[in-house]
Amino acid sequence: MGRGGNANNPVGSSIQSHPVANLTELPTKKQIKDAIPAHCFHRSTPISLALVVRDGLIISGLAYAAWNFLPTENISLPMWAAWTAYWFLQGTAFTGWWVLAHECGHGAFSDNKVIQDTVGFILHSFLLVPYFSWQYSHAKHHAKTNHLLDGETHVPPSTKYRRQFEKLHHAVGEDAFAAWELLAHLLFGWPMYLAVNATGARRTPDGDRITSVHDHFRPSSKLFPSNGAWNTRVMASTLGVLGVIAGLFHAGSIYGGTKIFMMYFPAYLWTNFWLVLYTWLQHTDETIPHFGEDEWTWVRGALCTIDRPYGVFDWMHHHIGSTHVAHHLFSNIPCYHAQEATKALKAYLEPMGLYNYDPRNFVSAAWHVAHTCHYVEGIEGVQYYMSLTKAAAAKKAAKSAAAKKVE
């Protein structure tokens, strides 16, 4: 099977051909759903709440240890190491809550909508995520997966990106540029998406060309439909985030700003790291096609998702990275049924070459993607990621051929 989900097109290979783009007939959504045991779609409020408590106990234990045993003044080198470990572990634990709030946004948490939205709103607001606003844009991400005009998050840039960065790529070299790609995505990617819809859609929900900032915080943002149906929810989401920020400042006035900052903010950045890493790697590989309006269908887009292994973090994050194919096909499957659903989907899709899996560890996968996936040549037809290295080589070859022709 090589390094991917099917023998003909292993994820991570250099072959720019994928069965989802080549097969004349793909299974229907109903046929795919019928391959999954029916009970995988059943939600249990007690199980979902128990997972919130499970993650809460981990978060509370880490916070207790840091609050009581880690100093904030005259910090020695071993204590800096302890703080660093706390930030990583706490940010990783926060991500468990982030994933459960994400389940709430999809309607996979509970049959009780009040419980579901209350839990989702509290958990996402705590992590500075505007719950309902992001629920809207993320639903669009699922509805238009790998659509080059209407897709949301990690929509490939076009040749403008090549023109902007090819000189930098040439100046610093391939590895340094890949390191910059990792930093830009994993540190700045999430706040840039919330603030200006970076890597988001190329047009508004009304089908108009984007001419203004699409942020997640203003009801008037053209990220949302112009009919105003989401205005109240967007405002509530923004107030939720502002309320948490105000609460952190208030806690800082009581317990000390440095202490509150060190307890929360670096861990919050690690949470951002995880959520961008997941979404980036789940949809990005040079063998995975993206579609213009003339080629896109919902099934095509939904099948262009990659499952990857994440070790112990898979357990901590409710298998969001290793069961994402199932999640993109049916986002209302609860996380505690996702592994069983994935097993059934793999048995059904893999013989057709339609199940994408990359067994590499996520560090190697991210390094590979940062080297190979930079832009696409256009926004129509079937497009595959190109790298600036390949673009430079092609330009050099073209110049060489032209010179020989002159001779």
Buried (B, 14 or more C-beta within 10 A) or exposed (E): EBBBBBEBBBBBBEEBEBBBBEBEEBBEEEEBBEBBEEEBBEBBBEBBBEBBEBBBEBBEEBBEBBEEEBEBEEBEEEBEEBBEEBBBBBBBBBBBBBBBBBBBBBBBBBEEEEBBBEBBBBBBBBBBBBBBBBBBBBBBBBBBBBBBBBBBBBBBBBBEBBEEBBEEBEEEEBEEBBBBBBEBBBBEBBEBBBEBBBBBBBEBBEEEEBEEEBBBBBBEBBBBEEEEEBBEBBBBBBBBBBEBEEEBEEBBEEEEBEBBEBBBEBBBBBBBBBBBBBBBBBBBBBBBBBBBEEBBEBBBBBBBBBBBBBEEBBEBBBBBBBBBBBBBBBBEBBBBBBBBBBBBBBEBBBEBBBBBBBBBEBEEBBBBBBBBBBBBBEBEBBBBBBBBBBBBEEEEEEEEEEEEEEE
